[in-house]
Amino acid sequence: MTTLKIKRLGHLGDGIADGPVYVPGALPGEVVSGTLDGEQLRDPKIDTPSENRVKPPCAHARSCGGCQLQHASDAFVSDWKRDVVRQALAAHGIAIDLPDPVTSPPRSRRRATFSVRRTKKGALAGFHMKGSDTIISVPTCQLVHPDLTAALPMVEALGVLGASRKGEVSVSLTRTDTGLDVAVTGGKEMDVALHQALADLAREHDLARVAWDGEIALQRRAPVLRLGPADLTPPPGAFLQATREGETALVEAVIQALTGSKRVVDLFAGCGTFALPLARDAAVHAVEGDRDMLGALDHGWRNAAGLKRVTHEARDLFRNPLVPDELGKYDGVVIDPPRAGAAAQIAELTQARVPRIAHVSCNPASFARDTATLIRAGYDLEWVQVVDQFRWSTHVELVALLRRGK
């Protein structure tokens, strides 16, 4: 038996003792004991708990792999996520005061992907256990919206219809203003019998749309989401912000950052999360690599009232970033890249001298790297707002304003 004191929390949510030794479920300041196995402490026991330790609010917390930090107080998690951003910036010599994160409430996730496997008596739907391929049922999940947990019997019915005996299917549910949007991947090949069974299931559960391996199998009505003043129907499986509250916080921060801008380019625009609300006050050019998402954005803009012009362009910004001559006609930029960041596009922005950049990021490390590049080119980092819409997870999002120095 080995006894250790936890010094800090790692980026994956494990407690870390000197060594380093990683201890799942432990918090800084705790004394723990267990069996040392290389860099892992197996079967850890909390001998001296932290004052930040709380009883997990979800009955599935011990086994489910969906959340990493339910055993920590909300205040601790909030401070820790802010520190993750602070430390990432400090690694590049950047210091800035950070306000409290904006955190989405429990049971607010409007989108979740459930795993489904056939059983002898039917099917089992839920999330994977921690570090395992085993699926556990999560009927009282405290993370996702109640409409999604209420749909688990329907998800299991989909598994009975479309999963093979040996395989596993993924069922993505999105709660829209007009009903559930369902996207299934990994299922059986579509045929007439399966299509008819899906139609019956959709009627029984009042589903808006069902997509099967990327193709729309049936649509009873368009699944609609409100983005600013526009109604949007996203393509199946399209990226969307995880919670309505998180989306609102991100959009409000971007609008604040670009207040006064009249011509804005939205890089990695997706379906228009930022482009459509910004179009209330600015002409917007949306650039995105996925043509289907741009089509949804354009349809939403054309059917909305009171918006300025929104143009769009399908373009791979990793291989073909906008260059200074193209960027120079804008007085505001939104950039919301994937986790890897956008080093090539940032390099072009350093030469373009656009007055304001609203930088949205889901990875503090790549954000700090790209921000340091912009600061060296003459930009000032004016503020950073951390947004926690992935409650109880280690995921961190943020919005920052970079303004060109005079």
Secondary structure by P-SEA (a helix, b strand, c coil): cbbbbbcccccccbbbccccbbbccccccccccccccccccccccccccccccccccccccccccccccccccaaaaaaaaaaaaaaaaaaacbbbbbccccccccccccbbbbbbbbcccccccccccccccbbbbccccccccaaaaaaaaaaaaaaaacccccbbbbbbbbbccccbbbbbcccccccaaaaaaaaaaaaaaccccccccccccccccccccccccccccccccccccccaaaaaaaaaaaaaaaccccbbbbccccccccccccccccbbbbbbccaaaaaaaaaaaaacccccbbbbbbcccccccccccccccccbbbbbbcccccaaaaaaaaaacccccccccccaaaaaaaaaaaaaacccccbbbbbccccccccccbbbbbbbcc
